[in-house]
């Protein structure tokens, strides 16, 4: 059994591995957008970010510093700033 | 040789590790419904149920009767201790 069959999500793992420590955009269902350096993400889509900024109407409205975002609020995560 | 290690522990800390590091620290918690809590994190679990002490709750109320003029009022409440149900948590951040 190769690792691909044991872990069908390993392709996702590769993607996450490739964006870890880079700046990502996290969009929430509420419409809020956060940019930050991705520390890590888990299977619930819980996300931890460094230097997290909250963006509203194209403007930075808040600097959170380190932040944990609960996965159920996350709509999508985009690579690149 | 044939034995391949499965499930090698990741060196990178899980997201919840960040919350663990906030225990006994003052944190800001963003909640659903334009609410925020600032208080000392005493305990948490994997649902993000939280126990906070010495809490200040801020409720943001947006008055947008006029479409252009959008003013935000805030209401503040103090609590000695709060148990927060995890499903209302959006974000947890340590205060610097």
Backbone of each chain as nested JSON, in Angstrom:
{
  "chains": [
    {"id": "A", "residues": [
      {"number": 1, "name": "UNK", "atoms": {"N": [0.848, -1.199, 0.0], "CA": [0.0, 0.0, 0.0], "C": [0.885, 1.251, 0.0]}},
      {"number": 2, "name": "UNK", "atoms": {"N": [0.723, 2.05, -1.02], "CA": [1.561, 3.256, -1.023], "C": [0.898, 4.345, -0.192]}},
      {"number": 3, "name": "UNK", "atoms": {"N": [1.632, 5.39, 0.024], "CA": [1.139, 6.424, 0.928], "C": [-0.096, 7.126, 0.373]}},
      {"number": 4, "name": "UNK", "atoms": {"N": [-0.232, 7.091, -0.949], "CA": [-1.373, 7.771, -1.571], "C": [-2.681, 7.073, -1.193]}},
      {"number": 5, "name": "UNK", "atoms": {"N": [-2.664, 5.712, -1.171], "CA": [-3.882, 4.998, -0.815], "C": [-4.145, 5.086, 0.682]}},
      {"number": 6, "name": "UNK", "atoms": {"N": [-3.087, 5.131, 1.47], "CA": [-3.286, 5.225, 2.914], "C": [-3.851, 6.586, 3.293]}},
      {"number": 7, "name": "UNK", "atoms": {"N": [-3.409, 7.601, 2.591], "CA": [-3.868, 8.941, 2.899], "C": [-4.311, 9.644, 1.626]}},
      {"number": 8, "name": "UNK", "atoms": {"N": [-5.615, 9.495, 1.324], "CA": [-6.103, 10.079, 0.071], "C": [-5.972, 11.598, 0.037]}},
      {"number": 9, "name": "UNK", "atoms": {"N": [-5.718, 12.224, 1.191], "CA": [-5.633, 13.681, 1.209], "C": [-4.196, 14.168, 1.109]}},
      {"number": 10, "name": "UNK", "atoms": {"N": [-3.273, 13.233, 0.835], "CA": [-1.875, 13.643, 0.862], "C": [-1.588, 14.683, -0.22]}},
      {"number": 11, "name": "UNK", "atoms": {"N": [-2.411, 14.702, -1.297], "CA": [-2.254, 15.745, -2.309], "C": [-2.506, 17.107, -1.709]}},
      {"number": 12, "name": "UNK", "atoms": {"N": [-3.546, 17.173, -0.853], "CA": [-3.835, 18.405, -0.116], "C": [-2.687, 18.743, 0.82]}},
      {"number": 13, "name": "UNK", "atoms": {"N": [-2.166, 17.693, 1.432], "CA": [-1.035, 17.88, 2.339], "C": [0.113, 18.558, 1.634]}},
      {"number": 14, "name": "UNK", "atoms": {"N": [0.352, 18.139, 0.394], "CA": [1.427, 18.757, -0.388], "C": [1.135, 20.234, -0.624]}},
      {"number": 15, "name": "UNK", "atoms": {"N": [-0.132, 20.517, -0.927], "CA": [-0.508, 21.921, -1.156], "C": [-0.273, 22.745, 0.105]}},
      {"number": 16, "name": "UNK", "atoms": {"N": [-0.748, 22.203, 1.224], "CA": [-0.598, 22.94, 2.481], "C": [0.869, 23.109, 2.828]}},
      {"number": 17, "name": "UNK", "atoms": {"N": [1.625, 22.032, 2.593], "CA": [3.069, 22.098, 2.839], "C": [3.676, 23.231, 2.007]}},
      {"number": 18, "name": "UNK", "atoms": {"N": [3.171, 23.388, 0.776], "CA": [3.764, 24.381, -0.128], "C": [3.393, 25.814, 0.258]}},
      {"number": 19, "name": "UNK", "atoms": {"N": [2.279, 26.006, 0.973], "CA": [1.895, 27.377, 1.332], "C": [2.206, 27.72, 2.782]}},
      {"number": 20, "name": "UNK", "atoms": {"N": [2.677, 26.724, 3.556], "CA": [3.015, 27.003, 4.945], "C": [4.167, 28.021, 4.998]}},
      {"number": 21, "name": "UNK", "atoms": {"N": [4.082, 28.928, 5.963], "CA": [5.087, 29.998, 6.12], "C": [5.047, 31.043, 5.011]}},
      {"number": 22, "name": "UNK", "atoms": {"N": [4.062, 30.954, 4.124], "CA": [3.899, 32.02, 3.127], "C": [2.649, 32.832, 3.494]}},
      {"number": 23, "name": "UNK", "atoms": {"N": [2.495, 33.982, 2.859], "CA": [1.322, 34.812, 3.124], "C": [0.101, 34.214, 2.425]}},
      {"number": 24, "name": "UNK", "atoms": {"N": [-0.96, 34.034, 3.199], "CA": [-2.187, 33.484, 2.638], "C": [-3.356, 34.421, 2.941]}},
      {"number": 25, "name": "UNK", "atoms": {"N": [-4.423, 34.234, 2.193], "CA": [-5.64, 34.992, 2.42], "C": [-6.694, 34.013, 2.916]}},
      {"number": 26, "name": "UNK", "atoms": {"N": [-7.299, 34.342, 4.043], "CA": [-8.335, 33.477, 4.601], "C": [-9.653, 34.234, 4.55]}},
      {"number": 27, "name": "UNK", "atoms": {"N": [-10.605, 33.679, 3.814], "CA": [-11.916, 34.319, 3.706], "C": [-12.907, 33.571, 4.581]}},
      {"number": 28, "name": "UNK", "atoms": {"N": [-13.648, 34.306, 5.371], "CA": [-14.642, 33.694, 6.246], "C": [-16.032, 33.842, 5.634]}},
      {"number": 29, "name": "UNK", "atoms": {"N": [-16.964, 33.03, 6.097], "CA": [-18.349, 33.114, 5.613], "C": [-18.949, 34.484, 5.893]}},
      {"number": 30, "name": "UNK", "atoms": {"N": [-18.491, 35.115, 6.969], "CA": [-19.022, 36.434, 7.325], "C": [-18.623, 37.495, 6.305]}},
      {"number": 31, "name": "UNK", "atoms": {"N": [-17.679, 37.167, 5.427], "CA": [-17.171, 38.145, 4.469], "C": [-15.853, 38.751, 4.898]}},
      {"number": 32, "name": "UNK", "atoms": {"N": [-15.493, 38.549, 6.154], "CA": [-14.223, 39.069, 6.651], "C": [-13.066, 38.383, 5.935]}},
      {"number": 33, "name": "UNK", "atoms": {"N": [-12.003, 39.152, 5.702], "CA": [-10.826, 38.621, 5.018], "C": [-9.607, 38.853, 5.9]}},
      {"number": 34, "name": "UNK", "atoms": {"N": [-8.793, 37.835, 6.048], "CA": [-7.576, 37.941, 6.852], "C": [-6.377, 37.556, 5.996]}},
      {"number": 35, "name": "UNK", "atoms": {"N": [-5.328, 38.355, 6.108], "CA": [-4.061, 37.991, 5.496], "C": [-3.069, 37.693, 6.595]}},
      {"number": 36, "name": "UNK", "atoms": {"N": [-2.205, 36.728, 6.352], "CA": [-1.171, 36.442, 7.342], "C": [-0.284, 35.317, 6.865]}},
      {"number": 37, "name": "UNK", "atoms": {"N": [0.785, 35.135, 7.611], "CA": [1.719, 34.062, 7.291], "C": [1.182, 32.786, 7.925]}},
      {"number": 38, "name": "UNK", "atoms": {"N": [0.936, 31.778, 7.113], "CA": [0.317, 30.543, 7.604], "C": [1.287, 29.766, 8.479]}},
      {"number": 39, "name": "UNK", "atoms": {"N": [0.942, 29.658, 9.775], "CA": [1.742, 28.798, 10.66], "C": [1.374, 27.35, 10.405]}},
      {"number": 40, "name": "UNK", "atoms": {"N": [0.083, 27.073, 10.551], "CA": [-0.369, 25.707, 10.3], "C": [-1.879, 25.649, 10.175]}},
      {"number": 41, "name": "UNK", "atoms": {"N": [-2.331, 24.495, 9.728], "CA": [-3.749, 24.273, 9.497], "C": [-4.014, 22.825, 9.863]}},
      {"number": 42, "name": "UNK", "atoms": {"N": [-5.219, 22.524, 10.354], "CA": [-5.521, 21.124, 10.663], "C": [-6.751, 20.667, 9.879]}},
      {"number": 43, "name": "UNK", "atoms": {"N": [-7.206, 19.461, 10.16], "CA": [-8.294, 18.853, 9.411], "C": [-9.632, 19.557, 9.552]}},
      {"number": 44, "name": "UNK", "atoms": {"N": [-9.793, 20.367, 10.589], "CA": [-11.024, 21.152, 10.748], "C": [-10.944, 22.467, 9.999]}},
      {"number": 45, "name": "UNK", "atoms": {"N": [-9.79, 22.711, 9.374], "CA": [-9.501, 24.003, 8.753], "C": [-9.281, 25.081, 9.804]}},
      {"number": 46, "name": "UNK", "atoms": {"N": [-9.057, 24.679, 11.049], "CA": [-8.524, 25.633, 12.021], "C": [-7.208, 26.126, 11.458]}},
      {"number": 47, "name": "UNK", "atoms": {"N": [-6.959, 27.411, 11.606], "CA": [-5.783, 28.012, 10.996], "C": [-5.066, 28.859, 12.038]}},
      {"number": 48, "name": "UNK", "atoms": {"N": [-3.753, 28.793, 12.057], "CA": [-3.01, 29.765, 12.858], "C": [-2.149, 30.62, 11.933]}},
      {"number": 49, "name": "UNK", "atoms": {"N": [-2.205, 31.925, 12.156], "CA": [-1.513, 32.891, 11.303], "C": [-0.566, 33.764, 12.128]}},
      {"number": 50, "name": "UNK", "atoms": {"N": [0.525, 34.13, 11.498], "CA": [1.422, 35.151, 12.048], "C": [1.121, 36.475, 11.371]}},
      {"number": 51, "name": "UNK", "atoms": {"N": [1.337, 37.549, 12.076], "CA": [1.169, 38.894, 11.508], "C": [-0.161, 39.011, 10.763]}},
      {"number": 52, "name": "UNK", "atoms": {"N": [-1.213, 38.618, 11.46], "CA": [-2.536, 38.569, 10.855], "C": [-3.148, 39.968, 10.748]}},
      {"number": 53, "name": "UNK", "atoms": {"N": [-3.583, 40.318, 9.538], "CA": [-4.271, 41.589, 9.309], "C": [-5.704, 41.326, 8.856]}},
      {"number": 54, "name": "UNK", "atoms": {"N": [-6.623, 42.104, 9.404], "CA": [-8.026, 41.986, 9.001], "C": [-8.317, 43.076, 7.982]}},
      {"number": 55, "name": "UNK", "atoms": {"N": [-8.884, 42.681, 6.84], "CA": [-9.124, 43.613, 5.745], "C": [-10.623, 43.81, 5.558]}},
      {"number": 56, "name": "UNK", "atoms": {"N": [-11.039, 45.059, 5.469], "CA": [-12.435, 45.337, 5.114], "C": [-12.446, 46.455, 4.081]}},
      {"number": 57, "name": "UNK", "atoms": {"N": [-13.172, 46.262, 3.014], "CA": [-13.242, 47.226, 1.91], "C": [-11.848, 47.616, 1.411]}},
      {"number": 58, "name": "UNK", "atoms": {"N": [-10.977, 46.634, 1.34], "CA": [-9.645, 46.859, 0.801], "C": [-8.689, 47.581, 1.739]}},
      {"number": 59, "name": "UNK", "atoms": {"N": [-9.139, 47.835, 2.961], "CA": [-8.266, 48.534, 3.918], "C": [-7.986, 47.645, 5.121]}},
      {"number": 60, "name": "UNK", "atoms": {"N": [-6.774, 47.776, 5.64], "CA": [-6.444, 47.056, 6.868], "C": [-7.176, 47.736, 8.019]}},
      {"number": 61, "name": "UNK", "atoms": {"N": [-8.08, 47.015, 8.663], "CA": [-8.822, 47.611, 9.767], "C": [-8.26, 47.184, 11.116]}},
      {"number": 62, "name": "UNK", "atoms": {"N": [-7.434, 46.147, 11.119], "CA": [-6.922, 45.678, 12.399], "C": [-5.706, 44.79, 12.216]}},
      {"number": 63, "name": "UNK", "atoms": {"N": [-4.742, 44.978, 13.09], "CA": [-3.573, 44.104, 13.151], "C": [-3.711, 43.2, 14.356]}},
      {"number": 64, "name": "UNK", "atoms": {"N": [-3.88, 41.92, 14.112], "CA": [-4.1, 40.989, 15.21], "C": [-2.798, 40.407, 15.738]}},
      {"number": 65, "name": "UNK", "atoms": {"N": [-1.749, 40.486, 14.993], "CA": [-0.537, 39.756, 15.382], "C": [-0.747, 38.275, 15.127]}},
      {"number": 66, "name": "UNK", "atoms": {"N": [-0.472, 37.461, 16.119], "CA": [-0.745, 36.028, 15.986], "C": [-2.239, 35.802, 16.159]}},
      {"number": 67, "name": "UNK", "atoms": {"N": [-2.79, 34.905, 15.364], "CA": [-4.218, 34.647, 15.502], "C": [-4.551, 33.196, 15.174]}},
      {"number": 68, "name": "UNK", "atoms": {"N": [-5.511, 32.675, 15.922], "CA": [-6.085, 31.357, 15.647], "C": [-7.481, 31.589, 15.095]}},
      {"number": 69, "name": "UNK", "atoms": {"N": [-7.791, 30.999, 13.951], "CA": [-9.134, 31.125, 13.379], "C": [-9.809, 29.754, 13.41]}},
      {"number": 70, "name": "UNK", "atoms": {"N": [-11.014, 29.698, 13.991], "CA": [-11.726, 28.417, 14.109], "C": [-12.226, 27.994, 12.731]}},
      {"number": 71, "name": "UNK", "atoms": {"N": [-11.987, 26.723, 12.402], "CA": [-12.187, 26.228, 11.042], "C": [-13.584, 26.369, 10.484]}},
      {"number": 72, "name": "UNK", "atoms": {"N": [-14.613, 26.271, 11.338], "CA": [-15.985, 26.292, 10.816], "C": [-16.346, 27.626, 10.173]}},
      {"number": 73, "name": "UNK", "atoms": {"N": [-15.584, 28.673, 10.474], "CA": [-15.864, 29.99, 9.903], "C": [-15.217, 30.191, 8.537]}},
      {"number": 74, "name": "UNK", "atoms": {"N": [-14.301, 29.28, 8.179], "CA": [-13.471, 29.492, 6.987], "C": [-14.214, 29.069, 5.724]}},
      {"number": 75, "name": "UNK", "atoms": {"N": [-14.27, 29.985, 4.754], "CA": [-14.846, 29.677, 3.458], "C": [-13.772, 29.149, 2.519]}},
      {"number": 76, "name": "UNK", "atoms": {"N": [-12.685, 29.894, 2.383], "CA": [-11.555, 29.365, 1.621], "C": [-10.241, 30.002, 2.046]}},
      {"number": 77, "name": "UNK", "atoms": {"N": [-9.165, 29.347, 1.639], "CA": [-7.821, 29.835, 1.921], "C": [-7.101, 29.975, 0.595]}},
      {"number": 78, "name": "UNK", "atoms": {"N": [-6.577, 31.144, 0.337], "CA": [-5.905, 31.396, -0.933], "C": [-4.415, 31.577, -0.737]}},
      {"number": 79, "name": "UNK", "atoms": {"N": [-3.645, 31.026, -1.668], "CA": [-2.194, 31.211, -1.609], "C": [-1.841, 32.55, -2.235]}},
      {"number": 80, "name": "UNK", "atoms": {"N": [-0.775, 33.153, -1.764], "CA": [-0.298, 34.405, -2.345], "C": [-0.945, 35.613, -1.722]}},
      {"number": 81, "name": "UNK", "atoms": {"N": [-0.233, 36.742, -1.774], "CA": [-0.727, 37.944, -1.112], "C": [-1.549, 38.798, -2.073]}}
    ]},
    {"id": "B", "residues": [
      {"number": 1, "name": "UNK", "atoms": {"N": [13.7, -2.752, 6.201], "CA": [13.628, -1.974, 4.969], "C": [12.176, -1.766, 4.545]}},
      {"number": 2, "name": "UNK", "atoms": {"N": [11.414, -2.894, 4.626], "CA": [10.025, -2.798, 4.174], "C": [9.19, -1.945, 5.132]}},
      {"number": 3, "name": "UNK", "atoms": {"N": [9.629, -1.9, 6.36], "CA": [8.871, -1.113, 7.337], "C": [9.037, 0.385, 7.073]}},
      {"number": 4, "name": "UNK", "atoms": {"N": [7.949, 0.972, 6.669], "CA": [7.965, 2.424, 6.454], "C": [7.172, 3.062, 7.584]}},
      {"number": 5, "name": "UNK", "atoms": {"N": [7.724, 4.058, 8.156], "CA": [7.016, 4.734, 9.25], "C": [5.795, 5.465, 8.716]}},
      {"number": 6, "name": "UNK", "atoms": {"N": [4.678, 5.19, 9.349], "CA": [3.44, 5.863, 8.971], "C": [3.079, 6.855, 10.075]}},
      {"number": 7, "name": "UNK", "atoms": {"N": [2.545, 7.958, 9.675], "CA": [2.083, 8.934, 10.662], "C": [3.221, 9.563, 11.433]}},
      {"number": 8, "name": "UNK", "atoms": {"N": [4.226, 9.98, 10.745], "CA": [5.343, 10.658, 11.386], "C": [4.84, 11.977, 11.979]}},
      {"number": 9, "name": "UNK", "atoms": {"N": [5.181, 12.22, 13.222], "CA": [4.729, 13.452, 13.878], "C": [5.276, 14.662, 13.143]}},
      {"number": 10, "name": "UNK", "atoms": {"N": [4.408, 15.644, 12.936], "CA": [4.863, 16.855, 12.256], "C": [5.623, 17.734, 13.234]}},
      {"number": 11, "name": "UNK", "atoms": {"N": [6.647, 18.369, 12.739], "CA": [7.433, 19.257, 13.586], "C": [6.685, 20.571, 13.792]}},
      {"number": 12, "name": "UNK", "atoms": {"N": [5.781, 20.866, 12.833], "CA": [5.065, 22.137, 12.893], "C": [3.929, 22.029, 13.897]}},
      {"number": 13, "name": "UNK", "atoms": {"N": [3.818, 22.97, 14.827], "CA": [2.749, 22.87, 15.822], "C": [1.371, 23.035, 15.2]}},
      {"number": 14, "name": "UNK", "atoms": {"N": [0.409, 22.273, 15.701], "CA": [-0.971, 22.383, 15.233], "C": [-1.515, 23.766, 15.581]}},
      {"number": 15, "name": "UNK", "atoms": {"N": [-2.55, 24.209, 14.862], "CA": [-3.121, 25.527, 15.158], "C": [-3.525, 25.684, 16.625]}},
      {"number": 16, "name": "UNK", "atoms": {"N": [-4.074, 24.609, 17.218], "CA": [-4.519, 24.713, 18.615], "C": [-3.361, 24.949, 19.577]}},
      {"number": 17, "name": "UNK", "atoms": {"N": [-2.167, 24.625, 19.14], "CA": [-0.979, 24.869, 19.971], "C": [-0.878, 26.36, 20.297]}},
      {"number": 18, "name": "UNK", "atoms": {"N": [-1.299, 27.187, 19.349], "CA": [-1.271, 28.635, 19.581], "C": [-2.186, 28.998, 20.748]}},
      {"number": 19, "name": "UNK", "atoms": {"N": [-3.34, 28.331, 20.816], "CA": [-4.275, 28.604, 21.916], "C": [-3.689, 28.087, 23.23]}},
      {"number": 20, "name": "UNK", "atoms": {"N": [-3.024, 26.942, 23.163], "CA": [-2.412, 26.397, 24.381], "C": [-1.399, 27.381, 24.96]}},
      {"number": 21, "name": "UNK", "atoms": {"N": [-0.652, 28.025, 24.061], "CA": [0.363, 28.974, 24.508], "C": [-0.257, 30.234, 25.116]}},
      {"number": 22, "name": "UNK", "atoms": {"N": [-1.565, 30.43, 24.88], "CA": [-2.25, 31.612, 25.411], "C": [-2.817, 31.384, 26.813]}},
      {"number": 23, "name": "UNK", "atoms": {"N": [-2.758, 30.156, 27.312], "CA": [-3.325, 29.871, 28.635], "C": [-2.611, 30.725, 29.682]}},
      {"number": 24, "name": "UNK", "atoms": {"N": [-3.422, 31.318, 30.546], "CA": [-2.949, 32.248, 31.596], "C": [-2.522, 33.606, 31.039]}},
      {"number": 25, "name": "UNK", "atoms": {"N": [-2.721, 33.801, 29.744], "CA": [-2.429, 35.114, 29.141], "C": [-3.749, 35.828, 28.842]}},
      {"number": 26, "name": "UNK", "atoms": {"N": [-3.654, 37.132, 28.635], "CA": [-4.836, 37.885, 28.234], "C": [-5.011, 37.743, 26.717]}},
      {"number": 27, "name": "UNK", "atoms": {"N": [-6.206, 37.337, 26.318], "CA": [-6.477, 37.129, 24.893], "C": [-7.682, 37.971, 24.457]}},
      {"number": 28, "name": "UNK", "atoms": {"N": [-7.742, 38.225, 23.162], "CA": [-8.942, 38.806, 22.571], "C": [-9.619, 37.701, 21.77]}},
      {"number": 29, "name": "UNK", "atoms": {"N": [-10.901, 37.523, 22.02], "CA": [-11.663, 36.498, 21.323], "C": [-12.735, 37.185, 20.503]}},
      {"number": 30, "name": "UNK", "atoms": {"N": [-12.725, 36.95, 19.198], "CA": [-13.761, 37.5, 18.338], "C": [-14.867, 36.462, 18.239]}},
      {"number": 31, "name": "UNK", "atoms": {"N": [-16.102, 36.905, 18.476], "CA": [-17.234, 35.986, 18.466], "C": [-18.177, 36.323, 17.326]}},
      {"number": 32, "name": "UNK", "atoms": {"N": [-19.035, 35.376, 16.992], "CA": [-20.1, 35.644, 16.022], "C": [-21.03, 36.731, 16.574]}},
      {"number": 33, "name": "UNK", "atoms": {"N": [-21.618, 37.484, 15.684], "CA": [-22.56, 38.504, 16.111], "C": [-21.897, 39.773, 16.58]}},
      {"number": 34, "name": "UNK", "atoms": {"N": [-20.741, 40.106, 15.967], "CA": [-20.04, 41.368, 16.251], "C": [-19.785, 41.575, 17.736]}},
      {"number": 35, "name": "UNK", "atoms": {"N": [-19.291, 40.543, 18.369], "CA": [-18.937, 40.649, 19.781], "C": [-17.468, 40.283, 19.961]}},
      {"number": 36, "name": "UNK", "atoms": {"N": [-16.9, 40.858, 20.992], "CA": [-15.51, 40.557, 21.313], "C": [-15.354, 40.408, 22.813]}},
      {"number": 37, "name": "UNK", "atoms": {"N": [-14.476, 39.532, 23.212], "CA": [-14.164, 39.362, 24.624], "C": [-12.678, 39.573, 24.815]}},
      {"number": 38, "name": "UNK", "atoms": {"N": [-12.335, 40.247, 25.892], "CA": [-10.934, 40.375, 26.248], "C": [-10.803, 39.922, 27.685]}},
      {"number": 39, "name": "UNK", "atoms": {"N": [-9.996, 38.907, 27.91], "CA": [-9.858, 38.402, 29.265], "C": [-8.749, 37.38, 29.364]}},
      {"number": 40, "name": "UNK", "atoms": {"N": [-8.535, 36.915, 30.601], "CA": [-7.458, 35.948, 30.823], "C": [-7.972, 34.542, 30.546]}},
      {"number": 41, "name": "UNK", "atoms": {"N": [-7.261, 33.825, 29.681], "CA": [-7.687, 32.476, 29.296], "C": [-7.267, 31.477, 30.369]}},
      {"number": 42, "name": "UNK", "atoms": {"N": [-8.277, 30.886, 31.032], "CA": [-7.966, 29.899, 32.065], "C": [-7.934, 28.493, 31.503]}},
      {"number": 43, "name": "UNK", "atoms": {"N": [-8.856, 28.191, 30.583], "CA": [-8.926, 26.832, 30.048], "C": [-9.59, 26.835, 28.685]}},
      {"number": 44, "name": "UNK", "atoms": {"N": [-9.317, 25.79, 27.909], "CA": [-9.944, 25.648, 26.589], "C": [-9.998, 24.163, 26.273]}},
      {"number": 45, "name": "UNK", "atoms": {"N": [-10.802, 23.799, 25.276], "CA": [-10.744, 22.428, 24.76], "C": [-10.765, 22.468, 23.234]}},
      {"number": 46, "name": "UNK", "atoms": {"N": [-10.851, 21.29, 22.629], "CA": [-10.72, 21.22, 21.167], "C": [-11.905, 21.852, 20.431]}},
      {"number": 47, "name": "UNK", "atoms": {"N": [-13.06, 22.024, 21.142], "CA": [-14.191, 22.731, 20.53], "C": [-13.991, 24.238, 20.589]}},
      {"number": 48, "name": "UNK", "atoms": {"N": [-12.94, 24.666, 21.269], "CA": [-12.721, 26.09, 21.553], "C": [-13.708, 26.603, 22.597]}},
      {"number": 49, "name": "UNK", "atoms": {"N": [-14.331, 25.684, 23.362], "CA": [-14.982, 26.137, 24.582], "C": [-13.902, 26.797, 25.413]}},
      {"number": 50, "name": "UNK", "atoms": {"N": [-14.219, 27.943, 25.99], "CA": [-13.203, 28.707, 26.697], "C": [-13.686, 29.091, 28.088]}},
      {"number": 51, "name": "UNK", "atoms": {"N": [-12.77, 29.116, 29.026], "CA": [-13.047, 29.736, 30.319], "C": [-12.179, 30.98, 30.414]}},
      {"number": 52, "name": "UNK", "atoms": {"N": [-12.833, 32.127, 30.536], "CA": [-12.124, 33.398, 30.6], "C": [-12.418, 34.075, 31.934]}},
      {"number": 53, "name": "UNK", "atoms": {"N": [-11.398, 34.675, 32.502], "CA": [-11.573, 35.423, 33.736], "C": [-11.356, 36.901, 33.509]}},
      {"number": 54, "name": "UNK", "atoms": {"N": [-12.011, 37.727, 34.366], "CA": [-11.81, 39.18, 34.315], "C": [-12.08, 39.71, 32.902]}},
      {"number": 55, "name": "UNK", "atoms": {"N": [-13.281, 39.473, 32.419], "CA": [-13.604, 39.65, 31.012], "C": [-14.281, 40.988, 30.736]}},
      {"number": 56, "name": "UNK", "atoms": {"N": [-13.87, 41.611, 29.663], "CA": [-14.6, 42.763, 29.142], "C": [-15.208, 42.352, 27.81]}},
      {"number": 57, "name": "UNK", "atoms": {"N": [-16.526, 42.437, 27.732], "CA": [-17.225, 42.114, 26.495], "C": [-17.538, 43.403, 25.755]}},
      {"number": 58, "name": "UNK", "atoms": {"N": [-17.255, 43.433, 24.476], "CA": [-17.587, 44.59, 23.651], "C": [-18.566, 44.148, 22.57]}},
      {"number": 59, "name": "UNK", "atoms": {"N": [-19.689, 44.834, 22.496], "CA": [-20.679, 44.541, 21.457], "C": [-20.689, 45.712, 20.489]}},
      {"number": 60, "name": "UNK", "atoms": {"N": [-20.482, 45.426, 19.218], "CA": [-20.476, 46.472, 18.188], "C": [-21.85, 46.548, 17.555]}},
      {"number": 61, "name": "UNK", "atoms": {"N": [-22.42, 47.729, 17.591], "CA": [-23.746, 47.927, 16.988], "C": [-23.624, 48.95, 15.873]}},
      {"number": 62, "name": "UNK", "atoms": {"N": [-23.904, 48.497, 14.642], "CA": [-23.774, 49.372, 13.481], "C": [-25.116, 50.041, 13.221]}},
      {"number": 63, "name": "UNK", "atoms": {"N": [-25.139, 51.381, 13.303], "CA": [-26.345, 52.136, 12.946], "C": [-26.179, 52.614, 11.522]}},
      {"number": 64, "name": "UNK", "atoms": {"N": [-26.868, 51.992, 10.576], "CA": [-26.729, 52.446, 9.185], "C": [-28.092, 52.867, 8.644]}},
      {"number": 65, "name": "UNK", "atoms": {"N": [-28.752, 53.761, 9.4], "CA": [-30.033, 54.288, 8.931], "C": [-29.831, 55.078, 7.648]}},
      {"number": 66, "name": "UNK", "atoms": {"N": [-28.836, 55.989, 7.667], "CA": [-28.417, 56.619, 6.415], "C": [-27.444, 55.661, 5.76]}},
      {"number": 67, "name": "UNK", "atoms": {"N": [-27.577, 55.527, 4.439], "CA": [-26.736, 54.531, 3.783], "C": [-25.266, 54.925, 3.769]}},
      {"number": 68, "name": "UNK", "atoms": {"N": [-25.001, 56.238, 3.704], "CA": [-23.607, 56.677, 3.606], "C": [-22.966, 56.765, 4.988]}},
      {"number": 69, "name": "UNK", "atoms": {"N": [-23.74, 57.31, 5.923], "CA": [-23.17, 57.514, 7.255], "C": [-23.342, 56.234, 8.068]}},
      {"number": 70, "name": "UNK", "atoms": {"N": [-22.25, 55.533, 8.257], "CA": [-22.302, 54.297, 9.018], "C": [-21.544, 54.499, 10.329]}},
      {"number": 71, "name": "UNK", "atoms": {"N": [-22.3, 54.609, 11.412], "CA": [-21.64, 54.807, 12.702], "C": [-21.727, 53.526, 13.521]}},
      {"number": 72, "name": "UNK", "atoms": {"N": [-20.703, 53.29, 14.269], "CA": [-20.64, 52.079, 15.078], "C": [-20.662, 52.473, 16.554]}},
      {"number": 73, "name": "UNK", "atoms": {"N": [-21.654, 51.954, 17.271], "CA": [-21.707, 52.144, 18.716], "C": [-21.142, 50.907, 19.381]}},
      {"number": 74, "name": "UNK", "atoms": {"N": [-20.609, 51.064, 20.555], "CA": [-20.165, 49.886, 21.297], "C": [-20.791, 49.878, 22.678]}},
      {"number": 75, "name": "UNK", "atoms": {"N": [-21.102, 48.693, 23.128], "CA": [-21.569, 48.504, 24.495], "C": [-20.549, 47.61, 25.19]}},
      {"number": 76, "name": "UNK", "atoms": {"N": [-20.168, 47.966, 26.388], "CA": [-19.179, 47.158, 27.122], "C": [-19.805, 46.564, 28.368]}},
      {"number": 77, "name": "UNK", "atoms": {"N": [-19.439, 45.332, 28.634], "CA": [-19.911, 44.652, 29.841], "C": [-18.727, 43.97, 30.504]}},
      {"number": 78, "name": "UNK", "atoms": {"N": [-18.758, 43.954, 31.822], "CA": [-17.684, 43.295, 32.568], "C": [-18.221, 42.009, 33.198]}},
      {"number": 79, "name": "UNK", "atoms": {"N": [-17.394, 40.973, 33.179], "CA": [-17.755, 39.725, 33.871], "C": [-16.543, 39.19, 34.605]}},
      {"number": 80, "name": "UNK", "atoms": {"N": [-16.808, 38.613, 35.752], "CA": [-15.709, 38.049, 36.538], "C": [-15.184, 36.78, 35.866]}},
      {"number": 81, "name": "UNK", "atoms": {"N": [-16.121, 35.971, 35.392], "CA": [-15.744, 34.691, 34.782], "C": [-16.78, 34.314, 33.735]}},
      {"number": 82, "name": "UNK", "atoms": {"N": [-16.319, 33.818, 32.602], "CA": [-17.241, 33.398, 31.55], "C": [-16.848, 32.03, 31.025]}},
      {"number": 83, "name": "UNK", "atoms": {"N": [-17.849, 31.196, 30.767], "CA": [-17.635, 29.977, 30.001], "C": [-18.214, 30.24, 28.618]}},
      {"number": 84, "name": "UNK", "atoms": {"N": [-17.388, 30.182, 27.602], "CA": [-17.842, 30.503, 26.243], "C": [-17.99, 29.21, 25.454]}},
      {"number": 85, "name": "UNK", "atoms": {"N": [-19.152, 29.021, 24.841], "CA": [-19.342, 27.842, 23.991], "C": [-18.541, 28.013, 22.702]}},
      {"number": 86, "name": "UNK", "atoms": {"N": [-17.808, 26.951, 22.343], "CA": [-16.854, 27.045, 21.239], "C": [-17.449, 27.442, 19.906]}},
      {"number": 87, "name": "UNK", "atoms": {"N": [-18.702, 27.061, 19.642], "CA": [-19.222, 27.29, 18.296], "C": [-19.437, 28.769, 17.971]}},
      {"number": 88, "name": "UNK", "atoms": {"N": [-19.372, 29.636, 18.98], "CA": [-19.514, 31.061, 18.68], "C": [-18.158, 31.755, 18.487]}},
      {"number": 89, "name": "UNK", "atoms": {"N": [-17.081, 30.992, 18.657], "CA": [-15.742, 31.579, 18.524], "C": [-15.341, 31.69, 17.054]}},
      {"number": 90, "name": "UNK", "atoms": {"N": [-14.839, 32.851, 16.671], "CA": [-14.309, 33.042, 15.319], "C": [-12.789, 33.07, 15.349]}},
      {"number": 91, "name": "UNK", "atoms": {"N": [-12.233, 33.836, 16.268], "CA": [-10.792, 34.069, 16.265], "C": [-10.288, 34.248, 17.695]}},
      {"number": 92, "name": "UNK", "atoms": {"N": [-9.108, 33.729, 17.952], "CA": [-8.46, 33.926, 19.257], "C": [-7.079, 34.498, 19.006]}},
      {"number": 93, "name": "UNK", "atoms": {"N": [-6.754, 35.58, 19.696], "CA": [-5.454, 36.195, 19.492], "C": [-4.875, 36.675, 20.813]}},
      {"number": 94, "name": "UNK", "atoms": {"N": [-3.592, 36.379, 21.062], "CA": [-2.982, 36.889, 22.285], "C": [-2.772, 38.389, 22.18]}},
      {"number": 95, "name": "UNK", "atoms": {"N": [-2.875, 39.096, 23.304], "CA": [-2.545, 40.516, 23.29], "C": [-1.041, 40.635, 23.486]}},
      {"number": 96, "name": "UNK", "atoms": {"N": [-0.441, 41.578, 22.775], "CA": [1.023, 41.696, 22.85], "C": [1.446, 42.25, 24.2]}}
    ]}
  ]
}
